[in-house]
């Protein structure tokens, strides 16, 4: 959903969406990006616990994937908040 929202925003920039719709898409992305980050932190906890308990390597790779998703979610939310601030909107 996060990537789809960013895609619709990018397409809307070229298609001439109104400013209010674009700001709404960016604010929706903030909520989705934060949700992605929070659920990925939960995934990190679960995968790390499973690795400690079962000693299987695949849980390390899953933990790494969740770490990537947390970093991706937080960094894109910060970038989107920066875009909203640049467009003279409210960053939050």
N, CA, C and O atoms as a MOPAC input file, in Angstrom:
PM7 MOZYME 1SCF
protein

 N      0.82200 1    -1.19000 1     0.00000 1
 C      0.00000 1     0.00000 1     0.00000 1
 C      0.86700 1     1.25600 1     0.00000 1
 O      0.52600 1     2.26200 1    -0.62100 1
 N      1.97800 1     1.18100 1     0.69800 1
 C      2.86000 1     2.35100 1     0.74800 1
 C      3.40100 1     2.68400 1    -0.63500 1
 O      3.36200 1     3.83700 1    -1.06600 1
 N      3.90300 1     1.67500 1    -1.32400 1
 C      4.44800 1     1.91100 1    -2.66000 1
 C      3.36400 1     2.33100 1    -3.64400 1
 O      3.60500 1     3.16100 1    -4.52100 1
 N      2.17000 1     1.76000 1    -3.50300 1
 C      1.06600 1     2.14400 1    -4.37500 1
 C      0.68400 1     3.60600 1    -4.15900 1
 O      0.40400 1     4.32200 1    -5.12000 1
 N      0.67200 1     4.04600 1    -2.92100 1
 C      0.35200 1     5.44000 1    -2.63100 1
 C      1.40200 1     6.37800 1    -3.22100 1
 O      1.05700 1     7.42000 1    -3.77700 1
 N      2.67200 1     6.01700 1    -3.10500 1
 C      3.72500 1     6.83700 1    -3.70700 1
 C      3.61900 1     6.83800 1    -5.23300 1
 O      3.87000 1     7.85800 1    -5.87400 1
 N      3.24700 1     5.70100 1    -5.80900 1
 C      3.07900 1     5.61900 1    -7.25500 1
 C      1.93600 1     6.52000 1    -7.71700 1
 O      2.06900 1     7.23600 1    -8.70900 1
 N      0.81500 1     6.48300 1    -7.00100 1
 C     -0.32300 1     7.33000 1    -7.37000 1
 C      0.05000 1     8.80500 1    -7.23300 1
 O     -0.36600 1     9.62700 1    -8.04900 1
 N      0.82400 1     9.14100 1    -6.21400 1
 C      1.28800 1    10.52400 1    -6.06400 1
 C      2.15600 1    10.92700 1    -7.24600 1
 O      1.98900 1    12.01800 1    -7.79100 1
 N      3.08300 1    10.05900 1    -7.65200 1
 C      3.97000 1    10.37400 1    -8.77300 1
 C      3.17900 1    10.52700 1   -10.06600 1
 O      3.43400 1    11.44400 1   -10.84700 1
 N      2.22700 1     9.64000 1   -10.29200 1
 C      1.38800 1     9.73600 1   -11.49500 1
 C      0.54100 1    10.99800 1   -11.43100 1
 O      0.35700 1    11.68000 1   -12.43900 1
 N      0.02700 1    11.30800 1   -10.25100 1
 C     -0.79400 1    12.49900 1   -10.08600 1
 C     -0.02900 1    13.78000 1   -10.32000 1
 O     -0.60500 1    14.78000 1   -10.74900 1
 N      1.26600 1    13.76300 1   -10.04100 1
 C      2.08900 1    14.93400 1   -10.30900 1
 C      2.13400 1    15.20900 1   -11.80100 1
 O      2.06900 1    16.36300 1   -12.22500 1
 N      2.24300 1    14.16200 1   -12.59400 1
 C      2.28300 1    14.32000 1   -14.04900 1
 C      0.89600 1    14.54500 1   -14.64100 1
 O      0.77400 1    15.20400 1   -15.67400 1
 N     -0.14600 1    14.01700 1   -14.01500 1
 C     -1.49800 1    14.13000 1   -14.54600 1
 C     -2.19500 1    15.41500 1   -14.13100 1
 O     -3.25500 1    15.74200 1   -14.66500 1
 N     -1.63100 1    16.13300 1   -13.20600 1
 C     -2.20300 1    17.40800 1   -12.79600 1
 C     -3.25000 1    17.29300 1   -11.70100 1
 O     -4.24400 1    18.01900 1   -11.71600 1
 N     -3.03900 1    16.38600 1   -10.74500 1
 C     -3.94100 1    16.30800 1    -9.59600 1
 C     -3.90000 1    17.64500 1    -8.85600 1
 O     -2.88900 1    18.34700 1    -8.88700 1
 N     -4.99100 1    17.98700 1    -8.19800 1
 C     -5.00800 1    19.22600 1    -7.43800 1
 C     -4.08500 1    19.10800 1    -6.22200 1
 O     -3.73600 1    18.01100 1    -5.78700 1
 N     -3.70600 1    20.25800 1    -5.69300 1
 C     -2.79100 1    20.26900 1    -4.55000 1
 C     -3.38200 1    19.57400 1    -3.33100 1
 O     -2.66900 1    18.90100 1    -2.58700 1
 N     -4.69300 1    19.73900 1    -3.12800 1
 C     -5.30800 1    19.12300 1    -1.94600 1
 C     -5.29500 1    17.60400 1    -2.04800 1
 O     -5.11500 1    16.92300 1    -1.03800 1
 N     -5.48100 1    17.06600 1    -3.23500 1
 C     -5.44400 1    15.60900 1    -3.40800 1
 C     -4.02200 1    15.09900 1    -3.20300 1
 O     -3.82000 1    14.05800 1    -2.57800 1
 N     -3.04400 1    15.81900 1    -3.72100 1
 C     -1.66000 1    15.38700 1    -3.54200 1
 C     -1.24300 1    15.44400 1    -2.07400 1
 O     -0.55700 1    14.54300 1    -1.59200 1
 N     -1.64600 1    16.48200 1    -1.37100 1
 C     -1.33700 1    16.55100 1     0.06100 1
 C     -2.04200 1    15.43700 1     0.82300 1
 O     -1.48700 1    14.88900 1     1.77500 1
 N     -3.25700 1    15.09900 1     0.41200 1
 C     -3.97200 1    13.99000 1     1.05100 1
 C     -3.24700 1    12.66900 1     0.81800 1
 O     -3.14600 1    11.84500 1     1.72700 1
 N     -2.74400 1    12.46500 1    -0.39800 1
 C     -1.98600 1    11.24600 1    -0.69100 1
 C     -0.71200 1    11.18100 1     0.15100 1
 O     -0.34700 1    10.11600 1     0.65000 1
 N     -0.04300 1    12.31600 1     0.30600 1
 C      1.17500 1    12.32700 1     1.11100 1
 C      0.87000 1    12.05200 1     2.57800 1
 O      1.60600 1    11.32600 1     3.24500 1
 N     -0.21200 1    12.63100 1     3.07500 1
 C     -0.58500 1    12.37400 1     4.47500 1
 C     -1.00700 1    10.92700 1     4.67000 1
 O     -0.72600 1    10.33600 1     5.71300 1
 N     -1.68200 1    10.34600 1     3.67600 1
 C     -2.02900 1     8.92700 1     3.73400 1
 C     -0.76400 1     8.08400 1     3.76800 1
 O     -0.68400 1     7.09400 1     4.49500 1
 N      0.22800 1     8.48700 1     2.96900 1
 C      1.47600 1     7.73300 1     2.97500 1
 C      2.16700 1     7.80100 1     4.33000 1
 O      2.77100 1     6.81800 1     4.76000 1
 N      2.09100 1     8.93300 1     5.00700 1
 C      2.70600 1     9.03400 1     6.33100 1
 C      2.10800 1     7.99200 1     7.26500 1
 O      2.83100 1     7.31300 1     7.99400 1
 N      0.78400 1     7.86900 1     7.24100 1
 C      0.13000 1     6.87000 1     8.09300 1
 C      0.53900 1     5.45600 1     7.69500 1
 O      0.82000 1     4.62500 1     8.55800 1
 N      0.57300 1     5.18000 1     6.39700 1
 C      0.93800 1     3.83900 1     5.93300 1
 C      2.41000 1     3.53400 1     6.21500 1
 O      2.74300 1     2.41200 1     6.59600 1
 N      3.28600 1     4.51400 1     6.03600 1
 C      4.70700 1     4.31300 1     6.30800 1
 C      4.98800 1     4.06100 1     7.78000 1
 O      5.82200 1     3.22500 1     8.12600 1
 N      4.29200 1     4.78300 1     8.64000 1
 C      4.46000 1     4.54600 1    10.07800 1
 C      3.91000 1     3.17900 1    10.46900 1
 O      4.49100 1     2.48800 1    11.30600 1
 N      2.79100 1     2.78900 1     9.86300 1
 C      2.23700 1     1.46100 1    10.12400 1
 C      3.20500 1     0.37300 1     9.66300 1
 O      3.39200 1    -0.62700 1    10.35700 1
 N      3.81800 1     0.56300 1     8.50000 1
 C      4.81700 1    -0.37500 1     7.99500 1
 C      5.98600 1    -0.49100 1     8.97500 1
 O      6.45200 1    -1.59600 1     9.25200 1
 N      6.45500 1     0.62500 1     9.49200 1
 C      7.58600 1     0.60700 1    10.41400 1
 C      7.24300 1    -0.08700 1    11.72700 1
 O      8.03300 1    -0.87800 1    12.24100 1
 N      6.07100 1     0.20900 1    12.26500 1
 C      5.68400 1    -0.38800 1    13.54600 1
 C      5.49100 1    -1.89900 1    13.40800 1
 O      5.94400 1    -2.66400 1    14.26000 1
 N      4.82500 1    -2.32500 1    12.34800 1
 C      4.62200 1    -3.76600 1    12.17200 1
 C      5.92900 1    -4.48000 1    11.85600 1
 O      6.09100 1    -5.65100 1    12.19900 1
 N      6.86000 1    -3.79100 1    11.20700 1
 C      8.16300 1    -4.40400 1    10.93100 1
 C      8.98400 1    -4.55300 1    12.20200 1
 O      9.72700 1    -5.52500 1    12.34300 1
 N      8.86600 1    -3.61000 1    13.12800 1
 C      9.53900 1    -3.75800 1    14.41900 1
 C      8.99500 1    -4.99300 1    15.13400 1
 O      9.75000 1    -5.74800 1    15.74700 1
 N      7.69100 1    -5.19100 1    15.05200 1
 C      7.09400 1    -6.39800 1    15.63000 1
 C      7.65700 1    -7.65300 1    14.95000 1
 O      7.93800 1    -8.64800 1    15.61800 1
 N      7.82000 1    -7.60500 1    13.62400 1
 C      8.40700 1    -8.72500 1    12.90100 1
 C      9.84300 1    -8.99800 1    13.31500 1
 O     10.26200 1   -10.15300 1    13.39400 1
 N     10.60100 1    -7.93500 1    13.57900 1
 C     11.97700 1    -8.10000 1    14.06000 1
 C     11.97900 1    -8.85200 1    15.38100 1
 O     12.77200 1    -9.77400 1    15.57100 1
 N     11.10400 1    -8.46600 1    16.28900 1
 C     11.04500 1    -9.11300 1    17.60200 1
 C     10.68100 1   -10.58800 1    17.45200 1
 O     11.29900 1   -11.44700 1    18.08200 1
 N      9.69100 1   -10.88300 1    16.62900 1
 C      9.26100 1   -12.27600 1    16.43300 1
 C     10.37400 1   -13.10000 1    15.78100 1
 O     10.68800 1   -14.19700 1    16.24200 1
 N     10.96900 1   -12.56900 1    14.71000 1
 C     12.00900 1   -13.32100 1    14.00200 1
 C     13.25200 1   -13.53300 1    14.86700 1
 O     13.84900 1   -14.60900 1    14.84200 1
 N     13.63700 1   -12.52700 1    15.61900 1
 C     14.80000 1   -12.68300 1    16.49400 1
 C     14.50800 1   -13.71100 1    17.57900 1
 O     15.37400 1   -14.51900 1    17.91700 1
 N     13.31200 1   -13.68800 1    18.12100 1
 C     12.92800 1   -14.68800 1    19.12900 1
 C     12.91800 1   -16.09400 1    18.56300 1
 O     13.35200 1   -17.03900 1    19.22300 1
 N     12.42200 1   -16.23600 1    17.33600 1
 C     12.41200 1   -17.56100 1    16.69600 1
 C     13.83700 1   -18.04500 1    16.41900 1
 O     14.13100 1   -19.23300 1    16.54700 1
 N     14.72400 1   -17.10900 1    16.03400 1
 C     16.10800 1   -17.50500 1    15.78900 1
 C     16.76200 1   -17.98000 1    17.08300 1
 O     17.45500 1   -18.99800 1    17.09500 1
 N     16.54600 1   -17.25500 1    18.15100 1
 C     17.14300 1   -17.64400 1    19.43600 1
 C     16.60900 1   -19.00300 1    19.87600 1
 O     17.35400 1   -19.81800 1    20.42000 1
 N     15.32800 1   -19.24600 1    19.64500 1
 C     14.72100 1   -20.48400 1    20.09900 1
 C     15.06800 1   -21.67600 1    19.20100 1
 O     15.38600 1   -22.75500 1    19.70200 1
 N     15.00800 1   -21.48600 1    17.86200 1
 C     15.16800 1   -22.61300 1    16.94600 1
 C     16.54600 1   -22.70400 1    16.29000 1
 O     16.87700 1   -23.74100 1    15.71600 1
 N     17.35000 1   -21.65500 1    16.36100 1
 C     18.70200 1   -21.62900 1    15.78200 1
 C     18.70700 1   -21.92800 1    14.28000 1
 O     19.58000 1   -22.64500 1    13.79100 1
 N     17.73000 1   -21.37800 1    13.54900 1
 C     17.69000 1   -21.56900 1    12.09200 1
 C     18.08400 1   -20.26400 1    11.41500 1
 O     17.65000 1   -19.18300 1    11.81400 1
 N     18.92600 1   -20.38400 1    10.37000 1
 C     19.50900 1   -19.22000 1     9.70300 1
 C     18.44300 1   -18.39200 1     8.99000 1
 O     18.59600 1   -17.17600 1     8.87000 1
 N     17.37900 1   -19.01500 1     8.51900 1
 C     16.37700 1   -18.27700 1     7.75700 1
 C     15.74900 1   -17.14600 1     8.56900 1
 O     15.26600 1   -16.16900 1     7.99700 1
 N     15.75200 1   -17.26800 1     9.88500 1
 C     15.18600 1   -16.20500 1    10.71100 1
 C     16.08800 1   -14.98100 1    10.76300 1
 O     15.61100 1   -13.87100 1    10.99700 1
 N     17.38500 1   -15.17100 1    10.54900 1
 C     18.29000 1   -14.01700 1    10.46100 1
 C     17.97700 1   -13.22400 1     9.19700 1
 O     17.94900 1   -11.99400 1     9.23000 1
 N     17.74100 1   -13.91400 1     8.08600 1
 C     17.41100 1   -13.22500 1     6.84400 1
 C     16.07400 1   -12.50500 1     6.95400 1
 O     15.91900 1   -11.40300 1     6.42900 1
 N     15.11600 1   -13.11000 1     7.62400 1
 C     13.82300 1   -12.45300 1     7.83800 1
 C     13.99200 1   -11.21900 1     8.71200 1
 O     13.37000 1   -10.18600 1     8.46300 1
 N     14.82700 1   -11.32500 1     9.73200 1
 C     15.08400 1   -10.17100 1    10.59500 1
 C     15.72300 1    -9.04300 1     9.79300 1
 O     15.37000 1    -7.87600 1     9.96600 1
 N     16.66100 1    -9.38800 1     8.91700 1
 C     17.28500 1    -8.38400 1     8.05600 1
 C     16.29000 1    -7.71100 1     7.12400 1
 O     16.37400 1    -6.50900 1     6.87500 1
 N     15.35100 1    -8.48900 1     6.61400 1
 C     14.31100 1    -7.92400 1     5.75400 1
 C     13.44700 1    -6.94100 1     6.53600 1
 O     13.11200 1    -5.86800 1     6.03400 1
 N     13.08900 1    -7.30300 1     7.75700 1
 C     12.28800 1    -6.40200 1     8.58400 1
 C     13.05900 1    -5.13900 1     8.94600 1
 O     12.47600 1    -4.05600 1     9.00100 1
 N     14.35200 1    -5.26300 1     9.19000 1
 C     15.17300 1    -4.08200 1     9.47200 1
 C     15.16800 1    -3.15300 1     8.26000 1
 O     15.03300 1    -1.93800 1     8.40400 1
 N     15.31500 1    -3.72800 1     7.06400 1
 C     15.25300 1    -2.92600 1     5.83800 1
 C     13.91200 1    -2.21300 1     5.72100 1
 O     13.87000 1    -1.04000 1     5.35100 1
 N     12.81300 1    -2.90300 1     6.03000 1
 C     11.49400 1    -2.28700 1     5.93600 1
 C     11.31900 1    -1.15200 1     6.93600 1
 O     10.67700 1    -0.14800 1     6.62800 1
 N     11.88600 1    -1.30100 1     8.13300 1
 C     11.81500 1    -0.21000 1     9.11700 1
 C     12.56700 1     1.00800 1     8.59900 1
 O     12.05700 1     2.12700 1     8.64800 1
 N     13.77700 1     0.78800 1     8.10400 1
 C     14.58300 1     1.89900 1     7.58100 1
 C     13.88300 1     2.54500 1     6.38600 1
 O     13.83700 1     3.77100 1     6.28300 1
 N     13.34000 1     1.72700 1     5.48400 1
 C     12.62300 1     2.24700 1     4.31400 1
 C     11.41200 1     3.06100 1     4.74700 1
 O     11.20100 1     4.16500 1     4.24500 1
 N     10.61800 1     2.53600 1     5.66400 1
 C      9.41800 1     3.23100 1     6.11800 1
 C      9.73400 1     4.56200 1     6.77200 1
 O      9.11000 1     5.57500 1     6.45800 1
 N     10.69600 1     4.56600 1     7.67700 1
 C     11.04000 1     5.80000 1     8.39900 1
 C     11.66300 1     6.83000 1     7.45400 1
 O     11.32800 1     8.01300 1     7.51900 1
 N     12.56400 1     6.38700 1     6.58000 1
 C     13.22400 1     7.34600 1     5.68800 1
 C     12.24900 1     7.94400 1     4.68100 1
 O     12.32700 1     9.13700 1     4.38700 1
 N     11.33300 1     7.13900 1     4.14700 1
 C     10.37100 1     7.69800 1     3.20200 1
 C      9.35000 1     8.58700 1     3.90000 1
 O      8.90000 1     9.57400 1     3.31800 1
 N      8.97700 1     8.26300 1     5.12500 1
 C      8.06900 1     9.14700 1     5.87400 1
 C      8.74300 1    10.49500 1     6.10600 1
 O      8.10900 1    11.53800 1     5.94900 1
 N     10.01000 1    10.48500 1     6.47500 1
 C     10.72500 1    11.75000 1     6.66100 1
 C     10.82100 1    12.52800 1     5.35600 1
 O     10.67400 1    13.75000 1     5.35500 1
 N     11.06500 1    11.83900 1     4.24600 1
 C     11.13100 1    12.50900 1     2.94200 1
 C      9.76900 1    13.10400 1     2.57300 1
 O      9.69600 1    14.22000 1     2.05900 1
 N      8.70400 1    12.36700 1     2.83100 1
 C      7.35600 1    12.85700 1     2.52000 1
 C      7.01200 1    14.05600 1     3.40100 1
 O      6.40800 1    15.01800 1     2.92800 1
 N      7.39000 1    14.00500 1     4.66900 1
 C      7.14500 1    15.15000 1     5.54500 1
 C      7.93000 1    16.37500 1     5.07000 1
 O      7.45300 1    17.50400 1     5.18900 1
 N      9.11200 1    16.15600 1     4.54100 1
 C      9.90800 1    17.24600 1     3.98500 1
 C      9.21300 1    17.83200 1     2.75400 1
 O      9.18600 1    19.05100 1     2.58100 1
 N      8.65300 1    16.97700 1     1.90600 1
 C      7.93000 1    17.45100 1     0.71400 1
 C      6.71100 1    18.26700 1     1.13300 1
 O      6.43300 1    19.31600 1     0.55300 1
 N      5.98400 1    17.78500 1     2.14300 1
 C      4.81300 1    18.53800 1     2.61000 1
 C      5.23000 1    19.89100 1     3.17000 1
 O      4.55700 1    20.89400 1     2.93100 1
 N      6.32400 1    19.92900 1     3.90500 1
 C      6.80100 1    21.18600 1     4.46400 1
 C      7.23800 1    22.14600 1     3.35200 1
 O      6.97600 1    23.34600 1     3.43300 1
 N      7.89700 1    21.62600 1     2.32200 1
 C      8.31100 1    22.46700 1     1.19900 1
 C      7.12500 1    23.02200 1     0.43000 1
 O      7.20700 1    24.11200 1    -0.13600 1
 N      6.02600 1    22.28300 1     0.40700 1
 C      4.84600 1    22.75000 1    -0.33100 1
 C      3.99300 1    23.69400 1     0.51600 1
 O      2.83000 1    23.93700 1     0.19500 1
 N      4.56000 1    24.21600 1     1.57900 1
 C      3.90900 1    25.16900 1     2.47600 1
 C      2.74400 1    24.54900 1     3.22400 1
 O      1.79600 1    25.23700 1     3.60100 1
 N      2.82400 1    23.25000 1     3.43400 1
 C      1.80500 1    22.57400 1     4.23400 1
 C      2.33700 1    22.32100 1     5.61900 1
 O      3.43800 1    22.74700 1     5.96800 1
 N      1.56200 1    21.64100 1     6.38500 1
 C      1.97400 1    21.28500 1     7.73100 1
 C      2.61900 1    19.91000 1     7.66800 1
 O      2.02500 1    18.99200 1     7.10200 1
 N      3.81100 1    19.73100 1     8.22600 1
 C      4.55000 1    18.48000 1     8.14100 1
 C      3.92600 1    17.32600 1     8.88200 1
 O      4.27000 1    16.17700 1     8.60700 1
 N      3.03200 1    17.57500 1     9.80200 1
 C      2.43900 1    16.48400 1    10.58300 1
 C      1.02600 1    16.20100 1    10.17200 1
 O      0.38700 1    15.31100 1    10.73300 1

